[in-house]
């Protein structure tokens, strides 16, 4: 069942569809967490399990900045050095990743219905391009905004402002699909229409950050858009 706010939207007032990446395009959150754990295990660092949930939807560097500060008495590596270990481990396992169910169909739908499609993510460009080239046809996305493209990252609005600008559209006419509270906050702060999909966080969590619409899967979103 859809959860929506009073301010409705439809195909007619959307020019661009901006997709988050992890948890929206590719089912990668578990692998990210696993490789962060492995990085900490290699350093002999003990940690509470909820530490990984606390940083879902945020750039990896935020996580490792926290680790480097919190455990400064136990490790000598910098946040950037820890990050590079995690990148190496993650990239060694990229072929394990699968798309979120219905993602390919949703991207095809967006390409037919809207003038522009883009990925806006806190992941690094190399990882994003690997998934795009492996799982999508050429030209499936007009633009990609990755970690390297903005100084400030989600939950700041800068990535979505950048994505809208690259597409040449107003942020208020951008439909954003996100799976995390930080992503929803970024989209809403940028002035975009924010849809939350419950692939990573619960409906209640996404409602608490004012998602305009919450869906359980992509078929729900497509049905809403064609009937709204």
Secondary structure, 3 states (H helix, E strand, C coil): CCEECCCCCCHHHCCEEEECCECCCECCHHHHHHHHHHHHHHCCCCCCCHHHHHCCCCCHHHHHHHHHHHCCCCCCCCHHHHHHHHHHHHHCCHHHCCECCCHHHHHHHHHHHCCEEEEECCCCHHHHHHHHHHHCCCCCCCEEECHHHCCCCCCCCHHHHHHHHHHCCCHHHEEEEECCHHHHHHHHHHCCEEEEECCCCCHHHHHCCCCCEEECCHHHHHHHHHHC
